[in-house]
Amino acid sequence: PRRYPPVKPMADLQNEFSWSKSRHDKFRECRRAYFNAYYGSWGGWSAPAGSPVRELYVLKKLSSRWQWAGSVVHDAIKQLLTRARATGDFWPLERLLEQTRQKSRMQFGASRDKGYWREPSRIVGLTEHEYGEPMADAEWKRLYEAVIEGSLRAFFQSEVLEEIRRTPRDRWLGVDELDHWFFEGTKIWVAVDFSYRDAEGRVHLLDWKTGKERGVDQTQVASYALYARQKW
């Protein structure tokens, strides 16, 4: 009979204390919400349906329509640059828009059907659908055209993309990769949207924003700079 190596059990996940900009924002916004998001919901991915921890886990993963739109834009740019990093080929704008349009429709439909209650780790859930907030179709259309499609069109017309195209791929340092570093013993999570080294050796850190600039963004930039100094 054929013999297979024994399956190693998965290591138990540990809920370690750490810092990130999103955790920082949640703590300042509401400490009860912070607890529910990072401690009360822990283990909810495998908890039985109907249990309090499962409910907290599902609800903490919901996004507002504005958060969702920003995530769609980030994912589209990440897909574009990741592929370009591997192949040297940049998709044309219309191809990226078509892929993004199809993905957005699929996510919107799954959220409207509340599929996130079955698979919250894989299916996007929108607060507008969960809580039945009245939203006219015209408002959803405006959100897509102004924020998602508008942001991608602006990105393709930007000097930033031209600079990325001119930069040899061996000087690309990272494309939206989750990483961490330690500051005074605390784990700090970062995900720099794009980073590269210019011809003079200076490291550039880029972060895409679809909303208005906020003061806390400076904290995020500072943490990225400290991370970059330690890593590169």
N, C-alpha and C positions, 0 to 999 in steps of 0.2 A: 504494500500500500504506500501511496505517496505521503511523505512526511512534511509537515509545515512547521516553521518556527513558532514557538509560543507567542501569543499576543500579549504585549506588555500593557498593563493597566495604565490609563491616563492619570497623570499626576493631579492631585486635588488642586483646584483653583483656589488661590488665596486672595482675599479681599484686602489688598495692601493700601495703606494710606498713600496718596500721591497728590500732585498738584497739576492742574492744567487750566487754561484760560476758561474753558467751559465750566469746570468745577468752581473756579473762582467766581464766575458770573452767577452761578446758581446759588452759592453760599451767600453772596451779597443780596441777591433778590429775595430769598426766603429760606431760612434754615430748616424748616420742616420739609420743604420741597427737596432740599439738598440731602437730608437724611433718607427720604423715601427713594430718591433717585440712585444713591450710591450705597445704601445699606439695607433699607427696607425691602428693596426689590432684588437683592442679591440671591442668586439661585433660581430666579423666576423663569429662566429659559428652560429648565427641566421640571418645574413645579406643575402639579396637576391643574387642569382647567378649573376655574371657579375658586381657586385658593387665593387668599389675599396677596401673597407674594407674587403669584402669577399676574394678578390684576395690576399690581404696582409696576411690574416689569413691562407689561404691554403699554400701560399709560405713559410711562416715562420715555418710551421710544417714539411717541407721537411727535409730529412736527406741525408747526403752523404752515400756511401756504407760502409765507415768505421764506421760512427756513427751508422748506422743500425746494422752492425755486432756486435758492442759493446752492443747495446740494446738487441739483441737476446740472447747474452751470459748472460747478467744481468737478463733478464726475466727467462731464464732457471734455473739459480742458485736460484733465488727467489722462483720459483715454487718448486724446490727440497726441499729447506729448510723450506718453509712454510708448505708443506705437512708433512715433518719430525717433525716439531714442534707440529703439531696437532695429529699425529698418532704414532710418534716414529719410523717410518719406512722410510729408505732411499731407493729411487729407485736405481736400478743398473744402471751403466753407459749406457749400450746399450738401455735401455728403455728411458732414458732421451734424448739420441741422436736421437732416432727414433721420439719422439714427437717434438723435436727441428727441425728436418729435415722437417717434415710435415708442421709445422708452418712457417718455412722459405720459403718453396715453395709457400704456400698460400699467404704470404705477398708479395713475389716477383712478383707473377702473378697479384695480384691486383694492385700493383704499375705500372707494365708494361702496364696494361689496363687503367691507370690513374683514378682508382676508387676514389682516394683521393679527386678529385674535387667534388664528390657527398657527401662524408662523411669524411671530413678531420680529424675529431676527432677519428674515428675508423679505418680508412684504412691508412696504412703506405705509404708514398710517397717518392721516391728516386729522388735526383736531377739528376742523370744520365738518368732517364726516362723522367723527365719533360723537360730537355734541350737537349735531344737527343744525349748525349755524347756517342761516339762509344766505346763499351765494348765487347770484344770477350767473347764467352761462357766460354772459358778456364780461363779467368780472374775471372769471377764470381765463377767458380768451385774452383779456387785457394783460393779466399777469404773465401769461406765457409769452405774448408778443413783446411786452415792454421789458420784462426782467430776464427771462430765459433767452429768447431769441435775440433781444436787443443787446444783452451782455455779450453773447457769442459773436455777434456782428461787430461790436465795438472792439472786442479782443483781436479779431482778425485784422482790423484796421489800425491797431495800436503799434507804436514804436517798440513796445516791449516784445511783441511777437517777432518783429523784424530783427531785434537784437538776439533773440533766442535762435532764430534761423541762422544768423551769421556765426554763432558760437559753435565751435567744433564739439561734437558729442562727447569727446573724451574729457571736456571741461564741464560737462553737466554733472552736478553733484547729487541731485535727488529730485524726484517727481512725486510729491504728495505721499511720502512714505512715513508711516507712524514710527516714531522712535522715542527714546527717552534719554535723559541724562540726570545727574544727581547734583543737587545744590544743598550744601550743608546737611547732607544725609537724607534729603527728601527726593523721591523720584519725581521728575518733571516730564510730563508727556508733551511732545511736540509733533506737528505734522506740517512741515514747511511745504507750501504748494509747489514751489520751484526754486532751485538754487543752482548757481553756476559760478565758475571762476573766470574772470576776464583775463585779457592778455597780460595785464600788469600783475596778476596774481591775487587781486582783490576778490573776495567772496561776495556775491550778490544774493540776497534773500527776497523772494517775491511771494506775496500773499494776495489772492484775489478776493475782492469784496463786491457784493452786489447791493449793499445797503449804504447808508450814510456813515461817515467816519465818526467814531466814538472815542472818548478819552481812553477807555480800556484797551483800545487797539495798540496804544503806545506800550502798554505792559506786555502785550503779546510780542510786539516787535523786539522789545528788550530781552525777553526770554529766548527768542530765536537767536538773537545776536550772541548771548552768552553760550547757548548750545553750539552755535557755529564755531565760536572761538575754541571751545573744548574739543569739538569733533574734527575740525579742519585746520 
